[in-house]
Amino acid sequence: MVANDLWEEPNEPVTRFDGTPRLDSFFNKDGLLLRTYSWTVKKAVGIIVLLHGLNAHVRLQFLKQNVEVVSNDEVILKDIDNYYVYKDSWIEKLNDNGFSVYGIDLQGHGKSDGWNNLRTNINFFDDLIYDVMQYIEKINEDISLEYKNESNMNELNMNESNMNVSNIDSSNTDSSYNNINNDDNEKPPIYLMGLSLGGNIALRTLEILGKTSDYEKYNIKGCISLAGMISIEELQSNCSYKYRYFIVPFSKLISSCFPSFRLPQNFKFQKFPYVNDLINYDTYRHDKWITIKFGRQILRSIKNLNNDMKYIPKDIPILFIHSVDDSACYYNGVINFYDALESENKEVHTLYDMDHILTMEPGNEEVLKKVINWINNLGNLKKNKKIVL
């Protein structure tokens, strides 16, 4: 088995429109191979870690799609082999504003392995959180190594400019990251940003880290929940009779006896129907819905998220962005969570003209502007650099 560490895959040898991210992967605690992506910039003012939604993946929800939107109901596919487009995407805009962007395909999603070799399947919900924590550790390790290498190179160049190479005293070239105190080598702050399921995961990550005494080592300085899966009461109320009165009440029994049974997917976005086409055209998305085991874990995760909010570190700022018309994750549930949350810096930004997939719908550019301006106003960016779109 490959060592449990990040390793670089060869780039695909074709013309690509996705910004040609660095493709990496690592094995999680259960031996599942998880795929990761990074779009980095030099001297980043901050690090954005993207967490995607249910039955999706990073590139689908945070890059543009290679289609022509004909109307609110229809799109025309341009190139399925280059479906993900970096230009004018959220990731490009974040890069333009000085942020390096990292993303992970959650287990069972995108190009990552799934539990028991099944797509959109997990064992326990918190396994997703431990994957994210492991990924953040890897990001911090990569950044520290990068700074150490740069510092070694800079010191070597400085010594070469003052003396012959043969006279360099190697004992004076100890430049490990921990010994660097200048501003240029401070690690940039990390911000978690999750859409739908990813919003739940981002908040749950803060809860689990908050239960430890060393959460500060992860360098998380902010959290953004986009249409976060904090409550699904509205979705449950719109589901079929069979779902509400049979599948949900007996989910524990069914998931124990038939864990790979897949829930029926009858949900379609109505406010912007073309979003359904954007999702369905994608080839890395599983064409069937989640397993009942995954569904039951989601129900438990929402309960756990609300019960454990007291563990969220009070000094980590949190931004909730949610639409009153969200058809999947209940807006009032988010407000209730926000009101009960004890935080030194929290904000709800309410949308009135969007639905659930905030990164794909009309108006998504304004949502991104809000995110960037909110981070800028926190004042904790590296060198306190502020760029407003």
Backbone torsions as a table, in degrees:
resi	resn	phi	psi	omega
1	MET	NA	141.6	178.0
2	VAL	-64.0	143.5	-179.9
3	ALA	-54.3	148.1	-177.7
4	ASN	-75.5	75.0	-175.2
5	ASP	-156.6	165.1	176.2
6	LEU	-67.2	139.3	175.1
7	TRP	-144.0	143.6	-173.0
8	GLU	-89.0	130.5	176.3
9	GLU	-90.6	152.9	175.7
10	PRO	-66.3	139.7	177.0
11	ASN	-66.5	147.0	179.0
12	GLU	-64.8	135.0	-172.5
13	PRO	-83.4	37.4	178.9
14	VAL	-127.8	162.6	175.3
15	THR	-63.1	128.4	-175.2
16	ARG	-124.2	145.9	179.7
17	PHE	-107.0	0.7	-172.9
18	ASP	-88.0	14.3	-179.7
19	GLY	84.7	3.8	180.0
20	THR	46.4	64.6	178.9
21	PRO	-68.2	160.3	170.0
22	ARG	-72.1	126.5	-179.0
23	LEU	-99.9	120.5	-178.5
24	ASP	-129.6	175.5	175.7
25	SER	-161.5	159.5	174.7
26	PHE	-151.7	158.5	176.7
27	PHE	-92.6	131.7	178.1
28	ASN	-84.0	-174.3	-174.2
29	LYS	-63.5	-21.9	-180.0
30	ASP	-99.5	8.6	177.5
31	GLY	82.2	11.3	178.1
32	LEU	-83.1	135.8	178.9
33	LEU	-85.8	118.5	-177.4
34	LEU	-110.0	132.6	-177.3
35	ARG	-93.2	140.0	-179.9
36	THR	-132.4	161.1	-177.0
37	TYR	-138.3	148.0	174.9
38	SER	-145.5	134.2	174.5
39	TRP	-117.1	100.2	-170.4
40	THR	-107.1	157.8	175.7
41	VAL	-126.9	158.5	177.1
42	LYS	-73.9	140.6	177.6
43	LYS	52.6	52.7	-178.4
44	ALA	-60.8	138.8	176.4
45	VAL	-83.3	-17.1	179.9
46	GLY	-168.5	164.6	178.9
47	ILE	-116.4	126.6	174.9
48	ILE	-105.1	124.1	175.3
49	VAL	-105.3	116.3	-175.3
50	LEU	-93.2	134.6	178.3
51	LEU	-125.5	117.9	-172.1
52	HIS	-84.4	177.6	-178.1
53	GLY	-92.3	-175.5	-175.2
54	LEU	-67.9	136.0	179.0
55	ASN	53.4	41.0	177.8
56	ALA	-137.4	-161.1	174.0
57	HIS	-163.6	172.3	-170.0
58	VAL	-58.9	-52.1	-173.5
59	ARG	-67.3	-32.2	179.4
60	LEU	-64.2	-42.3	-170.4
61	GLN	-97.2	-13.0	-177.9
62	PHE	-121.4	-2.6	168.2
63	LEU	-107.8	167.3	173.4
64	LYS	-76.4	163.6	176.0
65	GLN	-107.4	144.1	-175.6
66	ASN	-83.0	72.6	-178.5
67	VAL	-139.3	166.8	169.4
68	GLU	-111.4	120.9	178.4
69	VAL	-81.5	109.4	-177.1
70	VAL	-81.3	-41.9	-179.6
71	SER	-156.6	-178.0	178.0
72	ASN	-64.7	-16.8	-176.1
73	ASP	-108.9	-8.8	-169.7
74	GLU	-147.0	141.7	171.3
75	VAL	-130.5	153.7	176.9
76	ILE	-112.0	123.8	180.0
77	LEU	-72.6	131.9	179.4
78	LYS	-96.2	-49.8	-175.3
79	ASP	-153.9	104.6	-178.2
80	ILE	-69.8	-26.4	-179.9
81	ASP	-75.1	-21.0	174.3
82	ASN	-126.2	62.9	-172.4
83	TYR	-77.0	-26.8	-175.7
84	TYR	-100.4	125.8	-172.8
85	VAL	-119.8	123.5	-179.8
86	TYR	-73.7	-39.7	-174.7
87	LYS	-58.8	129.0	178.0
88	ASP	66.9	13.9	178.9
89	SER	-86.0	170.8	174.5
90	TRP	-58.6	-40.7	-176.9
91	ILE	-66.1	-41.2	177.4
92	GLU	-62.7	-43.1	-179.3
93	LYS	-64.3	-38.6	177.4
94	LEU	-65.6	-42.5	175.0
95	ASN	-59.7	-43.8	-179.5
96	ASP	-61.0	-27.0	179.9
97	ASN	-95.0	14.6	172.1
98	GLY	92.1	7.8	-178.7
99	PHE	-97.7	135.3	165.4
100	SER	-84.3	140.2	-173.4
101	VAL	-118.6	129.8	178.3
102	TYR	-123.7	145.2	178.6
103	GLY	-147.0	152.7	-179.4
104	ILE	-128.2	135.6	168.2
105	ASP	-80.1	112.6	-178.4
106	LEU	-59.5	154.6	-177.7
107	GLN	-57.2	137.2	-177.0
108	GLY	83.0	2.5	-177.1
109	HIS	-127.2	154.2	175.8
110	GLY	56.2	-124.9	-177.6
111	LYS	-100.9	8.6	-178.3
112	SER	-89.3	153.9	176.5
113	ASP	-67.0	154.5	175.6
114	GLY	-116.3	157.5	179.6
115	TRP	-60.4	133.5	-178.0
116	ASN	57.8	30.4	177.9
117	ASN	60.4	29.3	178.9
118	LEU	-114.1	138.5	174.8
119	ARG	-72.0	153.4	-179.5
120	THR	41.8	53.2	178.7
121	ASN	-141.9	141.2	176.9
122	ILE	-137.2	167.7	174.5
123	ASN	-91.9	-60.8	176.0
124	PHE	-129.0	144.1	-177.2
125	PHE	-59.9	-41.5	-176.8
126	ASP	-66.1	-12.6	172.6
127	ASP	-60.4	-34.1	177.3
128	LEU	-63.2	-37.9	-179.7
129	ILE	-68.2	-42.9	178.9
130	TYR	-64.3	-33.0	174.5
131	ASP	-62.5	-44.5	-179.5
132	VAL	-64.7	-42.8	178.4
133	MET	-61.1	-42.4	178.0
134	GLN	-63.3	-39.8	179.7
135	TYR	-65.1	-42.5	178.7
136	ILE	-62.8	-39.5	175.9
137	GLU	-59.4	-42.1	179.5
138	LYS	-64.7	-40.5	178.6
139	ILE	-61.2	-46.9	179.5
140	ASN	-62.3	-39.6	177.9
141	GLU	-63.8	-42.5	179.4
142	ASP	-62.0	-43.7	-178.9
143	ILE	-65.4	-43.2	178.8
144	SER	-61.2	-42.6	179.1
145	LEU	-65.0	-40.6	178.9
146	GLU	-61.5	-44.7	-179.9
147	TYR	-67.2	-36.9	178.5
148	LYS	-63.4	-44.8	179.5
149	ASN	-63.6	-41.2	178.7
150	GLU	-64.2	-41.3	-179.3
151	SER	-65.9	-41.6	176.9
152	ASN	-60.0	-43.0	-179.6
153	MET	-66.2	-42.3	179.8
154	ASN	-64.4	-41.2	-179.7
155	GLU	-68.8	-36.8	177.5
156	LEU	-63.3	-43.1	178.7
157	ASN	-64.2	-37.4	179.8
158	MET	-66.2	-43.3	179.3
159	ASN	-65.3	-39.0	179.9
160	GLU	-65.6	-28.8	-179.9
161	SER	-76.7	-16.7	-176.6
162	ASN	-108.7	-14.7	-178.3
163	MET	-156.6	169.4	175.7
164	ASN	-67.4	148.5	-179.4
165	VAL	-56.8	-35.9	-176.8
166	SER	-67.1	-18.0	-177.9
167	ASN	-97.9	7.0	-178.9
168	ILE	-68.9	130.3	176.8
169	ASP	-91.0	107.0	-176.0
170	SER	-64.4	-19.8	-179.7
171	SER	-68.8	-15.8	-178.9
172	ASN	-99.8	8.0	-176.1
173	THR	-107.0	25.2	175.7
174	ASP	-75.7	107.3	-175.7
175	SER	-132.2	45.6	177.3
176	SER	-62.0	155.5	-173.5
177	TYR	-57.7	-37.6	-175.5
178	ASN	-66.2	-18.9	-179.2
179	ASN	-96.0	4.6	-178.3
180	ILE	-96.8	124.0	-176.1
181	ASN	-116.3	-4.9	-177.3
182	ASN	-77.6	157.9	-174.5
183	ASP	-60.9	-32.9	-176.7
184	ASP	-62.5	-22.9	-174.2
185	ASN	-114.9	18.4	170.2
186	GLU	-77.3	134.5	-179.9
187	LYS	-64.2	134.4	178.4
188	PRO	-67.0	148.2	-179.4
189	PRO	-67.1	152.5	180.0
190	ILE	-107.3	136.4	176.9
191	TYR	-124.3	127.2	175.9
192	LEU	-88.0	133.7	176.4
193	MET	-135.8	116.8	-176.9
194	GLY	-126.2	142.0	178.5
195	LEU	-105.1	126.7	175.8
196	SER	58.3	-112.8	175.3
197	LEU	-53.9	-39.0	179.3
198	GLY	-63.0	-31.2	175.8
199	GLY	-66.1	-41.9	174.9
200	ASN	-59.7	-46.4	-178.2
201	ILE	-62.5	-41.5	179.3
202	ALA	-60.7	-46.6	-179.6
203	LEU	-68.3	-40.9	179.0
204	ARG	-64.8	-34.4	175.7
205	THR	-59.7	-42.4	177.9
206	LEU	-63.7	-38.1	179.6
207	GLU	-63.6	-48.2	-178.2
208	ILE	-66.8	-40.3	176.5
209	LEU	-65.1	-35.8	-179.9
210	GLY	-65.7	-20.8	177.5
211	LYS	-77.8	-11.4	178.6
212	THR	-98.9	170.5	-179.0
213	SER	-99.3	-0.8	-174.6
214	ASP	-128.3	33.9	-178.1
215	TYR	-63.8	-23.8	-176.8
216	GLU	-64.7	-22.5	-178.1
217	LYS	-67.0	-18.6	179.4
218	TYR	-78.5	-12.9	174.0
219	ASN	63.5	30.5	177.8
220	ILE	-82.2	120.9	-174.9
221	LYS	-115.6	5.4	178.8
222	GLY	-178.0	158.5	-178.2
223	CYS	-143.1	132.8	179.4
224	ILE	-121.9	122.4	176.6
225	SER	-105.5	113.9	178.7
226	LEU	-101.2	111.6	-178.7
227	ALA	49.5	45.8	-172.6
228	GLY	-61.0	143.8	178.7
229	MET	-80.4	74.5	-179.2
230	ILE	-101.3	-28.2	176.8
231	SER	-151.9	137.5	178.5
232	ILE	-124.1	29.8	-178.7
233	GLU	-59.3	-41.7	-178.5
234	GLU	-64.6	-41.3	179.1
235	LEU	-64.7	-42.5	-179.7
236	GLN	-63.6	-37.6	-178.2
237	SER	-68.3	-24.5	-179.1
238	ASN	-92.5	-1.8	-177.1
239	CYS	-81.1	169.8	-175.7
240	SER	-68.7	163.2	177.3
241	TYR	-58.0	-43.8	-179.0
242	LYS	-60.7	-40.3	-178.8
243	TYR	-67.5	-48.0	-174.2
244	ARG	-70.9	-37.6	-170.9
245	TYR	-108.6	-1.3	176.7
246	PHE	-127.8	-58.8	-173.9
247	ILE	-65.1	-48.3	-178.0
248	VAL	-65.3	-52.4	-178.8
249	PRO	-61.0	-33.3	-176.5
250	PHE	-106.1	20.0	-175.7
251	SER	-63.1	-35.3	-179.7
252	LYS	-63.1	-46.6	-179.9
253	LEU	-65.6	-45.7	-177.7
254	ILE	-64.7	-42.6	-178.4
255	SER	-68.3	-26.7	177.0
256	SER	-74.1	-40.3	-177.0
257	CYS	-85.8	-36.2	-176.7
258	PHE	-133.3	66.5	-173.4
259	PRO	-61.6	-24.9	-178.4
260	SER	-93.5	1.7	175.9
261	PHE	-60.0	134.2	-176.6
262	ARG	-102.8	136.0	179.1
263	LEU	-70.0	146.2	176.0
264	PRO	-71.8	141.4	178.6
265	GLN	-107.6	103.9	179.2
266	ASN	-110.7	1.8	-172.4
267	PHE	-85.3	131.2	174.4
268	LYS	-133.8	143.8	176.5
269	PHE	-77.8	128.8	-174.3
270	GLN	-100.5	-33.1	-175.0
271	LYS	-66.8	-40.6	177.1
272	PHE	-130.9	81.9	-174.4
273	PRO	-59.2	-26.4	-178.9
274	TYR	-62.7	-22.5	178.0
275	VAL	-61.2	-33.3	177.1
276	ASN	-60.7	-38.2	177.8
277	ASP	-67.5	-41.7	178.6
278	LEU	-57.1	-39.8	-179.7
279	ILE	-72.3	-46.0	-173.2
280	ASN	-71.8	-26.2	177.5
281	TYR	-68.2	-24.5	-172.8
282	ASP	-65.5	133.6	-176.2
283	THR	-91.8	-15.6	178.6
284	TYR	-92.9	-3.4	176.9
285	ARG	-88.2	136.4	-179.8
286	HIS	-69.6	136.6	-174.6
287	ASP	-81.3	-2.6	175.3
288	LYS	-115.5	162.8	-176.0
289	TRP	-81.9	-179.9	-173.9
290	ILE	-69.7	159.5	175.0
291	THR	-72.3	158.4	179.1
292	ILE	-65.4	-29.2	176.3
293	LYS	-63.1	-42.8	177.1
294	PHE	-64.1	-43.9	179.9
295	GLY	-59.8	-42.9	178.6
296	ARG	-65.1	-38.7	178.2
297	GLN	-64.5	-33.3	176.8
298	ILE	-65.3	-44.4	178.1
299	LEU	-59.1	-42.8	178.5
300	ARG	-67.5	-35.8	-177.5
301	SER	-64.9	-37.6	179.5
302	ILE	-66.2	-40.6	176.8
303	LYS	-64.1	-46.0	179.7
304	ASN	-63.8	-39.3	-179.5
305	LEU	-60.0	-44.5	-179.4
306	ASN	-73.1	-34.3	-179.0
307	ASN	-73.5	-27.7	-173.2
308	ASP	-106.5	15.3	-176.0
309	MET	-61.8	-21.4	-179.8
310	LYS	-64.4	-17.7	-179.1
311	TYR	-86.4	-10.7	178.8
312	ILE	-64.0	123.4	-179.4
313	PRO	-55.2	129.7	-175.2
314	LYS	-69.5	-20.0	-175.5
315	ASP	-93.7	5.0	175.9
316	ILE	-99.0	113.4	-178.9
317	PRO	-63.0	144.5	-178.5
318	ILE	-133.2	131.9	176.2
319	LEU	-116.2	125.2	174.0
320	PHE	-105.7	125.6	174.1
321	ILE	-119.7	121.1	-172.6
322	HIS	-151.3	146.2	178.2
323	SER	-96.9	141.6	176.1
324	VAL	-65.7	-21.8	-179.1
325	ASP	-99.4	16.6	179.9
326	ASP	-59.4	122.1	-175.6
327	SER	-90.8	-5.7	-177.7
328	ALA	-112.7	-44.9	-177.8
329	CYS	-119.1	123.2	-167.0
330	TYR	-66.3	121.4	-178.3
331	TYR	-61.1	-46.6	-177.6
332	ASN	-63.1	-29.3	175.7
333	GLY	-65.4	-36.1	176.9
334	VAL	-66.9	-42.0	179.0
335	ILE	-63.3	-41.4	177.8
336	ASN	-62.3	-41.5	177.9
337	PHE	-63.6	-45.5	179.8
338	TYR	-59.8	-45.9	-178.1
339	ASP	-62.9	-35.4	-177.6
340	ALA	-83.4	-16.1	-175.8
341	LEU	-74.8	127.3	175.2
342	GLU	-92.5	109.9	-176.4
343	SER	-146.9	146.1	177.4
344	GLU	-76.1	-20.0	-177.3
345	ASN	-151.6	99.6	177.9
346	LYS	-137.0	151.7	-178.9
347	GLU	-151.8	141.2	170.6
348	VAL	-111.4	127.8	174.6
349	HIS	-111.4	111.1	-174.7
350	THR	-92.6	133.9	176.9
351	LEU	-106.8	145.4	-176.7
352	TYR	-120.6	-1.2	-175.5
353	ASP	-134.1	23.7	179.4
354	MET	-131.5	175.3	179.8
355	ASP	-115.7	-111.8	-170.3
356	HIS	-114.6	-43.1	-176.5
357	ILE	-85.7	79.5	-168.4
358	LEU	-65.7	-21.4	-179.2
359	THR	-84.2	-9.2	-176.1
360	MET	-115.1	-16.8	-170.8
361	GLU	-88.4	162.2	172.6
362	PRO	-56.4	133.6	-177.2
363	GLY	98.3	-2.0	-177.4
364	ASN	-64.4	-27.8	179.0
365	GLU	-63.3	-38.2	179.2
366	GLU	-69.8	-33.8	176.4
367	VAL	-62.7	-44.1	179.5
368	LEU	-64.3	-40.0	176.6
369	LYS	-58.6	-41.8	178.2
370	LYS	-60.6	-43.9	-179.7
371	VAL	-61.2	-48.4	-176.9
372	ILE	-65.6	-43.7	179.0
373	ASN	-64.6	-37.5	178.2
374	TRP	-62.7	-45.7	178.4
375	ILE	-63.2	-44.1	178.7
376	ASN	-56.4	-41.7	-175.9
377	ASN	-74.8	-11.3	175.8
378	LEU	-67.4	-28.0	178.3
379	GLY	75.9	14.7	-179.0
380	ASN	-113.3	14.9	174.8
381	LEU	-67.3	154.8	176.3
382	LYS	-60.1	128.9	-175.8
383	LYS	62.6	11.9	178.8
384	ASN	52.8	35.9	-179.3
385	LYS	-73.1	132.4	179.8
386	LYS	-123.2	125.7	175.7
387	ILE	-130.7	126.7	-179.4
388	VAL	-110.2	131.4	179.7
389	LEU	-62.8	NA	NA
